[in-house]
Amino acid sequence: MGSATFVEVILAILLPPVGVFLRYGCEVEFWIDLLLTILGYIPGIIYALYVLVG
């Protein structure tokens, strides 16, 4: 796990869409995470960590 991934994971926990946006920009992963975060904060975190680490 590099330092960039570490920062993305921390941001994914605090503000899930921001962590995903840093890696993918405005691609579909960002929009899915934004929607999940709006519907519920915890699903947004889980999806963000899944996308960034997995």
CHARMM internal coordinates of N, CA and C (Angstrom, degrees):
IC EDIT
DIST 1 N 1 CA 1.4547
DIST 1 CA 1 C 1.5211
ANGL 1 N 1 CA 1 C 107.91
DIST 1 C 2 N 1.3260
ANGL 1 CA 1 C 2 N 117.17
DIHE 1 N 1 CA 1 C 2 N 116.98
DIST 2 N 2 CA 1.4472
ANGL 1 C 2 N 2 CA 121.81
DIHE 1 CA 1 C 2 N 2 CA -179.64
DIST 2 CA 2 C 1.5151
ANGL 2 N 2 CA 2 C 111.86
DIHE 1 C 2 N 2 CA 2 C -82.41
DIST 2 C 3 N 1.3131
ANGL 2 CA 2 C 3 N 116.61
DIHE 2 N 2 CA 2 C 3 N 174.60
DIST 3 N 3 CA 1.4619
ANGL 2 C 3 N 3 CA 120.42
DIHE 2 CA 2 C 3 N 3 CA -177.95
DIST 3 CA 3 C 1.5266
ANGL 3 N 3 CA 3 C 111.23
DIHE 2 C 3 N 3 CA 3 C -67.88
DIST 3 C 4 N 1.3300
ANGL 3 CA 3 C 4 N 118.00
DIHE 3 N 3 CA 3 C 4 N -33.51
DIST 4 N 4 CA 1.4603
ANGL 3 C 4 N 4 CA 120.14
DIHE 3 CA 3 C 4 N 4 CA 177.94
DIST 4 CA 4 C 1.5246
ANGL 4 N 4 CA 4 C 110.07
DIHE 3 C 4 N 4 CA 4 C -65.61
DIST 4 C 5 N 1.3073
ANGL 4 CA 4 C 5 N 117.74
DIHE 4 N 4 CA 4 C 5 N -41.41
DIST 5 N 5 CA 1.4610
ANGL 4 C 5 N 5 CA 121.16
DIHE 4 CA 4 C 5 N 5 CA 178.32
DIST 5 CA 5 C 1.5245
ANGL 5 N 5 CA 5 C 110.33
DIHE 4 C 5 N 5 CA 5 C -65.18
DIST 5 C 6 N 1.3287
ANGL 5 CA 5 C 6 N 117.22
DIHE 5 N 5 CA 5 C 6 N -38.23
DIST 6 N 6 CA 1.4615
ANGL 5 C 6 N 6 CA 121.30
DIHE 5 CA 5 C 6 N 6 CA 178.49
DIST 6 CA 6 C 1.5268
ANGL 6 N 6 CA 6 C 110.53
DIHE 5 C 6 N 6 CA 6 C -61.37
DIST 6 C 7 N 1.3141
ANGL 6 CA 6 C 7 N 117.57
DIHE 6 N 6 CA 6 C 7 N -44.71
DIST 7 N 7 CA 1.4633
ANGL 6 C 7 N 7 CA 121.49
DIHE 6 CA 6 C 7 N 7 CA 178.77
DIST 7 CA 7 C 1.5240
ANGL 7 N 7 CA 7 C 110.36
DIHE 6 C 7 N 7 CA 7 C -65.15
DIST 7 C 8 N 1.3215
ANGL 7 CA 7 C 8 N 117.21
DIHE 7 N 7 CA 7 C 8 N -41.06
DIST 8 N 8 CA 1.4681
ANGL 7 C 8 N 8 CA 120.50
DIHE 7 CA 7 C 8 N 8 CA 178.27
DIST 8 CA 8 C 1.5231
ANGL 8 N 8 CA 8 C 111.39
DIHE 7 C 8 N 8 CA 8 C -63.03
DIST 8 C 9 N 1.3261
ANGL 8 CA 8 C 9 N 117.36
DIHE 8 N 8 CA 8 C 9 N -39.38
DIST 9 N 9 CA 1.4693
ANGL 8 C 9 N 9 CA 120.86
DIHE 8 CA 8 C 9 N 9 CA 179.89
DIST 9 CA 9 C 1.5305
ANGL 9 N 9 CA 9 C 110.16
DIHE 8 C 9 N 9 CA 9 C -67.48
DIST 9 C 10 N 1.3179
ANGL 9 CA 9 C 10 N 117.83
DIHE 9 N 9 CA 9 C 10 N -41.80
DIST 10 N 10 CA 1.4683
ANGL 9 C 10 N 10 CA 120.43
DIHE 9 CA 9 C 10 N 10 CA 177.72
DIST 10 CA 10 C 1.5285
ANGL 10 N 10 CA 10 C 109.96
DIHE 9 C 10 N 10 CA 10 C -62.17
DIST 10 C 11 N 1.3300
ANGL 10 CA 10 C 11 N 116.68
DIHE 10 N 10 CA 10 C 11 N -44.38
DIST 11 N 11 CA 1.4607
ANGL 10 C 11 N 11 CA 119.78
DIHE 10 CA 10 C 11 N 11 CA 177.66
DIST 11 CA 11 C 1.5272
ANGL 11 N 11 CA 11 C 111.56
DIHE 10 C 11 N 11 CA 11 C -65.75
DIST 11 C 12 N 1.3272
ANGL 11 CA 11 C 12 N 116.89
DIHE 11 N 11 CA 11 C 12 N -34.12
DIST 12 N 12 CA 1.4628
ANGL 11 C 12 N 12 CA 120.36
DIHE 11 CA 11 C 12 N 12 CA 178.55
DIST 12 CA 12 C 1.5201
ANGL 12 N 12 CA 12 C 111.21
DIHE 11 C 12 N 12 CA 12 C -65.53
DIST 12 C 13 N 1.3037
ANGL 12 CA 12 C 13 N 117.64
DIHE 12 N 12 CA 12 C 13 N -29.75
DIST 13 N 13 CA 1.4614
ANGL 12 C 13 N 13 CA 120.57
DIHE 12 CA 12 C 13 N 13 CA 177.68
DIST 13 CA 13 C 1.5269
ANGL 13 N 13 CA 13 C 110.70
DIHE 12 C 13 N 13 CA 13 C -77.71
DIST 13 C 14 N 1.3320
ANGL 13 CA 13 C 14 N 116.55
DIHE 13 N 13 CA 13 C 14 N -40.92
DIST 14 N 14 CA 1.4641
ANGL 13 C 14 N 14 CA 120.10
DIHE 13 CA 13 C 14 N 14 CA -178.22
DIST 14 CA 14 C 1.5332
ANGL 14 N 14 CA 14 C 112.19
DIHE 13 C 14 N 14 CA 14 C -78.82
DIST 14 C 15 N 1.3218
ANGL 14 CA 14 C 15 N 116.68
DIHE 14 N 14 CA 14 C 15 N -51.32
DIST 15 N 15 CA 1.4696
ANGL 14 C 15 N 15 CA 123.22
DIHE 14 CA 14 C 15 N 15 CA 179.37
DIST 15 CA 15 C 1.5202
ANGL 15 N 15 CA 15 C 107.89
DIHE 14 C 15 N 15 CA 15 C -136.18
DIST 15 C 16 N 1.3186
ANGL 15 CA 15 C 16 N 117.83
DIHE 15 N 15 CA 15 C 16 N 90.57
DIST 16 N 16 CA 1.4675
ANGL 15 C 16 N 16 CA 121.54
DIHE 15 CA 15 C 16 N 16 CA -171.84
DIST 16 CA 16 C 1.5335
ANGL 16 N 16 CA 16 C 115.93
DIHE 15 C 16 N 16 CA 16 C -52.02
DIST 16 C 17 N 1.3302
ANGL 16 CA 16 C 17 N 120.35
DIHE 16 N 16 CA 16 C 17 N -44.97
DIST 17 N 17 CA 1.4718
ANGL 16 C 17 N 17 CA 118.00
DIHE 16 CA 16 C 17 N 17 CA -178.15
DIST 17 CA 17 C 1.5289
ANGL 17 N 17 CA 17 C 113.57
DIHE 16 C 17 N 17 CA 17 C -65.07
DIST 17 C 18 N 1.3247
ANGL 17 CA 17 C 18 N 117.19
DIHE 17 N 17 CA 17 C 18 N -29.35
DIST 18 N 18 CA 1.4622
ANGL 17 C 18 N 18 CA 119.87
DIHE 17 CA 17 C 18 N 18 CA -179.13
DIST 18 CA 18 C 1.5190
ANGL 18 N 18 CA 18 C 110.83
DIHE 17 C 18 N 18 CA 18 C -67.28
DIST 18 C 19 N 1.3256
ANGL 18 CA 18 C 19 N 117.31
DIHE 18 N 18 CA 18 C 19 N -42.99
DIST 19 N 19 CA 1.4617
ANGL 18 C 19 N 19 CA 120.37
DIHE 18 CA 18 C 19 N 19 CA 178.10
DIST 19 CA 19 C 1.5114
ANGL 19 N 19 CA 19 C 112.58
DIHE 18 C 19 N 19 CA 19 C -61.17
DIST 19 C 20 N 1.3153
ANGL 19 CA 19 C 20 N 116.86
DIHE 19 N 19 CA 19 C 20 N -40.54
DIST 20 N 20 CA 1.4660
ANGL 19 C 20 N 20 CA 120.88
DIHE 19 CA 19 C 20 N 20 CA 179.15
DIST 20 CA 20 C 1.5265
ANGL 20 N 20 CA 20 C 110.33
DIHE 19 C 20 N 20 CA 20 C -71.84
DIST 20 C 21 N 1.3261
ANGL 20 CA 20 C 21 N 116.90
DIHE 20 N 20 CA 20 C 21 N -37.50
DIST 21 N 21 CA 1.4671
ANGL 20 C 21 N 21 CA 120.76
DIHE 20 CA 20 C 21 N 21 CA -179.88
DIST 21 CA 21 C 1.5275
ANGL 21 N 21 CA 21 C 111.31
DIHE 20 C 21 N 21 CA 21 C -63.01
DIST 21 C 22 N 1.3240
ANGL 21 CA 21 C 22 N 117.59
DIHE 21 N 21 CA 21 C 22 N -37.20
DIST 22 N 22 CA 1.4684
ANGL 21 C 22 N 22 CA 120.12
DIHE 21 CA 21 C 22 N 22 CA -179.30
DIST 22 CA 22 C 1.5226
ANGL 22 N 22 CA 22 C 111.70
DIHE 21 C 22 N 22 CA 22 C -62.33
DIST 22 C 23 N 1.3136
ANGL 22 CA 22 C 23 N 117.62
DIHE 22 N 22 CA 22 C 23 N -32.63
DIST 23 N 23 CA 1.4616
ANGL 22 C 23 N 23 CA 119.65
DIHE 22 CA 22 C 23 N 23 CA -179.46
DIST 23 CA 23 C 1.5264
ANGL 23 N 23 CA 23 C 112.59
DIHE 22 C 23 N 23 CA 23 C -90.45
DIST 23 C 24 N 1.3368
ANGL 23 CA 23 C 24 N 117.76
DIHE 23 N 23 CA 23 C 24 N -42.22
DIST 24 N 24 CA 1.4641
ANGL 23 C 24 N 24 CA 120.57
DIHE 23 CA 23 C 24 N 24 CA -170.61
DIST 24 CA 24 C 1.5251
ANGL 24 N 24 CA 24 C 114.38
DIHE 23 C 24 N 24 CA 24 C -107.82
DIST 24 C 25 N 1.3127
ANGL 24 CA 24 C 25 N 118.97
DIHE 24 N 24 CA 24 C 25 N -11.54
DIST 25 N 25 CA 1.4622
ANGL 24 C 25 N 25 CA 119.95
DIHE 24 CA 24 C 25 N 25 CA -175.53
DIST 25 CA 25 C 1.5137
ANGL 25 N 25 CA 25 C 110.29
DIHE 24 C 25 N 25 CA 25 C 69.64
DIST 25 C 26 N 1.3220
ANGL 25 CA 25 C 26 N 117.34
DIHE 25 N 25 CA 25 C 26 N -145.94
DIST 26 N 26 CA 1.4727
ANGL 25 C 26 N 26 CA 121.42
DIHE 25 CA 25 C 26 N 26 CA -177.38
DIST 26 CA 26 C 1.5180
ANGL 26 N 26 CA 26 C 111.84
DIHE 25 C 26 N 26 CA 26 C -92.53
DIST 26 C 27 N 1.3194
ANGL 26 CA 26 C 27 N 117.23
DIHE 26 N 26 CA 26 C 27 N 40.86
DIST 27 N 27 CA 1.4596
ANGL 26 C 27 N 27 CA 120.60
DIHE 26 CA 26 C 27 N 27 CA 175.98
DIST 27 CA 27 C 1.5225
ANGL 27 N 27 CA 27 C 109.50
DIHE 26 C 27 N 27 CA 27 C -84.25
DIST 27 C 28 N 1.3088
ANGL 27 CA 27 C 28 N 116.23
DIHE 27 N 27 CA 27 C 28 N -178.87
DIST 28 N 28 CA 1.4667
ANGL 27 C 28 N 28 CA 122.02
DIHE 27 CA 27 C 28 N 28 CA -172.56
DIST 28 CA 28 C 1.5353
ANGL 28 N 28 CA 28 C 111.95
DIHE 27 C 28 N 28 CA 28 C -62.54
DIST 28 C 29 N 1.3340
ANGL 28 CA 28 C 29 N 118.41
DIHE 28 N 28 CA 28 C 29 N -31.42
DIST 29 N 29 CA 1.4642
ANGL 28 C 29 N 29 CA 120.36
DIHE 28 CA 28 C 29 N 29 CA 179.31
DIST 29 CA 29 C 1.5244
ANGL 29 N 29 CA 29 C 111.06
DIHE 28 C 29 N 29 CA 29 C -60.39
DIST 29 C 30 N 1.3318
ANGL 29 CA 29 C 30 N 115.98
DIHE 29 N 29 CA 29 C 30 N -40.70
DIST 30 N 30 CA 1.4656
ANGL 29 C 30 N 30 CA 120.45
DIHE 29 CA 29 C 30 N 30 CA 179.19
DIST 30 CA 30 C 1.5215
ANGL 30 N 30 CA 30 C 111.12
DIHE 29 C 30 N 30 CA 30 C -62.68
DIST 30 C 31 N 1.3274
ANGL 30 CA 30 C 31 N 117.24
DIHE 30 N 30 CA 30 C 31 N -45.54
DIST 31 N 31 CA 1.4653
ANGL 30 C 31 N 31 CA 120.66
DIHE 30 CA 30 C 31 N 31 CA -176.95
DIST 31 CA 31 C 1.5217
ANGL 31 N 31 CA 31 C 111.84
DIHE 30 C 31 N 31 CA 31 C -67.75
DIST 31 C 32 N 1.3278
ANGL 31 CA 31 C 32 N 116.79
DIHE 31 N 31 CA 31 C 32 N -37.79
DIST 32 N 32 CA 1.4722
ANGL 31 C 32 N 32 CA 119.86
DIHE 31 CA 31 C 32 N 32 CA 176.12
DIST 32 CA 32 C 1.5200
ANGL 32 N 32 CA 32 C 109.84
DIHE 31 C 32 N 32 CA 32 C -62.71
DIST 32 C 33 N 1.3314
ANGL 32 CA 32 C 33 N 116.15
DIHE 32 N 32 CA 32 C 33 N -44.84
DIST 33 N 33 CA 1.4588
ANGL 32 C 33 N 33 CA 119.61
DIHE 32 CA 32 C 33 N 33 CA -179.49
DIST 33 CA 33 C 1.5243
ANGL 33 N 33 CA 33 C 111.74
DIHE 32 C 33 N 33 CA 33 C -65.96
DIST 33 C 34 N 1.3154
ANGL 33 CA 33 C 34 N 117.20
DIHE 33 N 33 CA 33 C 34 N -38.63
DIST 34 N 34 CA 1.4669
ANGL 33 C 34 N 34 CA 120.41
DIHE 33 CA 33 C 34 N 34 CA 177.67
DIST 34 CA 34 C 1.5214
ANGL 34 N 34 CA 34 C 110.64
DIHE 33 C 34 N 34 CA 34 C -62.04
DIST 34 C 35 N 1.3241
ANGL 34 CA 34 C 35 N 116.57
DIHE 34 N 34 CA 34 C 35 N -44.57
DIST 35 N 35 CA 1.4635
ANGL 34 C 35 N 35 CA 120.69
DIHE 34 CA 34 C 35 N 35 CA 178.54
DIST 35 CA 35 C 1.5272
ANGL 35 N 35 CA 35 C 111.38
DIHE 34 C 35 N 35 CA 35 C -62.93
DIST 35 C 36 N 1.3281
ANGL 35 CA 35 C 36 N 116.92
DIHE 35 N 35 CA 35 C 36 N -44.73
DIST 36 N 36 CA 1.4688
ANGL 35 C 36 N 36 CA 119.85
DIHE 35 CA 35 C 36 N 36 CA 179.07
DIST 36 CA 36 C 1.5221
ANGL 36 N 36 CA 36 C 111.53
DIHE 35 C 36 N 36 CA 36 C -64.43
DIST 36 C 37 N 1.3293
ANGL 36 CA 36 C 37 N 117.43
DIHE 36 N 36 CA 36 C 37 N -36.03
DIST 37 N 37 CA 1.4603
ANGL 36 C 37 N 37 CA 120.37
DIHE 36 CA 36 C 37 N 37 CA 179.16
DIST 37 CA 37 C 1.5278
ANGL 37 N 37 CA 37 C 110.82
DIHE 36 C 37 N 37 CA 37 C -69.14
DIST 37 C 38 N 1.3201
ANGL 37 CA 37 C 38 N 116.84
DIHE 37 N 37 CA 37 C 38 N -36.78
DIST 38 N 38 CA 1.4693
ANGL 37 C 38 N 38 CA 119.81
DIHE 37 CA 37 C 38 N 38 CA 177.03
DIST 38 CA 38 C 1.5234
ANGL 38 N 38 CA 38 C 110.51
DIHE 37 C 38 N 38 CA 38 C -66.85
DIST 38 C 39 N 1.3343
ANGL 38 CA 38 C 39 N 116.68
DIHE 38 N 38 CA 38 C 39 N -40.00
DIST 39 N 39 CA 1.4629
ANGL 38 C 39 N 39 CA 120.67
DIHE 38 CA 38 C 39 N 39 CA -179.79
DIST 39 CA 39 C 1.5196
ANGL 39 N 39 CA 39 C 112.54
DIHE 38 C 39 N 39 CA 39 C -72.56
DIST 39 C 40 N 1.3124
ANGL 39 CA 39 C 40 N 116.82
DIHE 39 N 39 CA 39 C 40 N -30.91
DIST 40 N 40 CA 1.4547
ANGL 39 C 40 N 40 CA 121.38
DIHE 39 CA 39 C 40 N 40 CA 179.10
DIST 40 CA 40 C 1.5098
ANGL 40 N 40 CA 40 C 109.38
DIHE 39 C 40 N 40 CA 40 C -174.96
DIST 40 C 41 N 1.3057
ANGL 40 CA 40 C 41 N 116.70
DIHE 40 N 40 CA 40 C 41 N 131.35
DIST 41 N 41 CA 1.4573
ANGL 40 C 41 N 41 CA 121.20
DIHE 40 CA 40 C 41 N 41 CA -174.20
DIST 41 CA 41 C 1.5363
ANGL 41 N 41 CA 41 C 112.44
DIHE 40 C 41 N 41 CA 41 C -62.19
DIST 41 C 42 N 1.3178
ANGL 41 CA 41 C 42 N 117.38
DIHE 41 N 41 CA 41 C 42 N -42.29
DIST 42 N 42 CA 1.4690
ANGL 41 C 42 N 42 CA 121.70
DIHE 41 CA 41 C 42 N 42 CA -177.19
DIST 42 CA 42 C 1.5348
ANGL 42 N 42 CA 42 C 111.78
DIHE 41 C 42 N 42 CA 42 C -65.06
DIST 42 C 43 N 1.3389
ANGL 42 CA 42 C 43 N 120.38
DIHE 42 N 42 CA 42 C 43 N -45.12
DIST 43 N 43 CA 1.4762
ANGL 42 C 43 N 43 CA 118.64
DIHE 42 CA 42 C 43 N 43 CA 176.02
DIST 43 CA 43 C 1.5226
ANGL 43 N 43 CA 43 C 112.45
DIHE 42 C 43 N 43 CA 43 C -59.91
DIST 43 C 44 N 1.3198
ANGL 43 CA 43 C 44 N 117.47
DIHE 43 N 43 CA 43 C 44 N -34.34
DIST 44 N 44 CA 1.4594
ANGL 43 C 44 N 44 CA 120.83
DIHE 43 CA 43 C 44 N 44 CA 176.83
DIST 44 CA 44 C 1.5133
ANGL 44 N 44 CA 44 C 112.36
DIHE 43 C 44 N 44 CA 44 C -63.94
DIST 44 C 45 N 1.3267
ANGL 44 CA 44 C 45 N 116.28
DIHE 44 N 44 CA 44 C 45 N -40.80
DIST 45 N 45 CA 1.4708
ANGL 44 C 45 N 45 CA 121.00
DIHE 44 CA 44 C 45 N 45 CA 178.01
DIST 45 CA 45 C 1.5229
ANGL 45 N 45 CA 45 C 109.98
DIHE 44 C 45 N 45 CA 45 C -66.02
DIST 45 C 46 N 1.3189
ANGL 45 CA 45 C 46 N 116.97
DIHE 45 N 45 CA 45 C 46 N -46.27
DIST 46 N 46 CA 1.4642
ANGL 45 C 46 N 46 CA 120.94
DIHE 45 CA 45 C 46 N 46 CA -177.90
DIST 46 CA 46 C 1.5251
ANGL 46 N 46 CA 46 C 110.50
DIHE 45 C 46 N 46 CA 46 C -61.17
DIST 46 C 47 N 1.3244
ANGL 46 CA 46 C 47 N 117.64
DIHE 46 N 46 CA 46 C 47 N -44.91
DIST 47 N 47 CA 1.4576
ANGL 46 C 47 N 47 CA 120.71
DIHE 46 CA 46 C 47 N 47 CA -179.82
DIST 47 CA 47 C 1.5331
ANGL 47 N 47 CA 47 C 110.86
DIHE 46 C 47 N 47 CA 47 C -66.30
DIST 47 C 48 N 1.3123
ANGL 47 CA 47 C 48 N 117.28
DIHE 47 N 47 CA 47 C 48 N -41.44
DIST 48 N 48 CA 1.4595
ANGL 47 C 48 N 48 CA 120.79
DIHE 47 CA 47 C 48 N 48 CA 180.00
DIST 48 CA 48 C 1.5209
ANGL 48 N 48 CA 48 C 110.71
DIHE 47 C 48 N 48 CA 48 C -61.89
DIST 48 C 49 N 1.3180
ANGL 48 CA 48 C 49 N 117.37
DIHE 48 N 48 CA 48 C 49 N -44.66
DIST 49 N 49 CA 1.4632
ANGL 48 C 49 N 49 CA 120.15
DIHE 48 CA 48 C 49 N 49 CA 178.29
DIST 49 CA 49 C 1.5174
ANGL 49 N 49 CA 49 C 110.93
DIHE 48 C 49 N 49 CA 49 C -65.86
DIST 49 C 50 N 1.3197
ANGL 49 CA 49 C 50 N 117.85
DIHE 49 N 49 CA 49 C 50 N -38.15
DIST 50 N 50 CA 1.4591
ANGL 49 C 50 N 50 CA 121.74
DIHE 49 CA 49 C 50 N 50 CA 177.77
DIST 50 CA 50 C 1.5167
ANGL 50 N 50 CA 50 C 110.98
DIHE 49 C 50 N 50 CA 50 C -61.64
DIST 50 C 51 N 1.3225
ANGL 50 CA 50 C 51 N 117.01
DIHE 50 N 50 CA 50 C 51 N -44.26
DIST 51 N 51 CA 1.4610
ANGL 50 C 51 N 51 CA 121.50
DIHE 50 CA 50 C 51 N 51 CA -178.39
DIST 51 CA 51 C 1.5236
ANGL 51 N 51 CA 51 C 111.09
DIHE 50 C 51 N 51 CA 51 C -70.06
DIST 51 C 52 N 1.3199
ANGL 51 CA 51 C 52 N 117.88
DIHE 51 N 51 CA 51 C 52 N -41.45
DIST 52 N 52 CA 1.4680
ANGL 51 C 52 N 52 CA 120.63
DIHE 51 CA 51 C 52 N 52 CA -174.94
DIST 52 CA 52 C 1.5207
ANGL 52 N 52 CA 52 C 113.26
DIHE 51 C 52 N 52 CA 52 C -77.69
DIST 52 C 53 N 1.3006
ANGL 52 CA 52 C 53 N 117.57
DIHE 52 N 52 CA 52 C 53 N -38.92
DIST 53 N 53 CA 1.4713
ANGL 52 C 53 N 53 CA 120.04
DIHE 52 CA 52 C 53 N 53 CA -176.35
DIST 53 CA 53 C 1.5203
ANGL 53 N 53 CA 53 C 111.23
DIHE 52 C 53 N 53 CA 53 C -90.49
DIST 53 C 54 N 1.3168
ANGL 53 CA 53 C 54 N 116.43
DIHE 53 N 53 CA 53 C 54 N -37.23
DIST 54 N 54 CA 1.4501
ANGL 53 C 54 N 54 CA 120.53
DIHE 53 CA 53 C 54 N 54 CA -175.20
DIST 54 CA 54 C 1.4713
ANGL 54 N 54 CA 54 C 116.86
DIHE 53 C 54 N 54 CA 54 C -79.54
END
COOR INIT
IC SEED 1 N 1 CA 1 C
IC BUILD
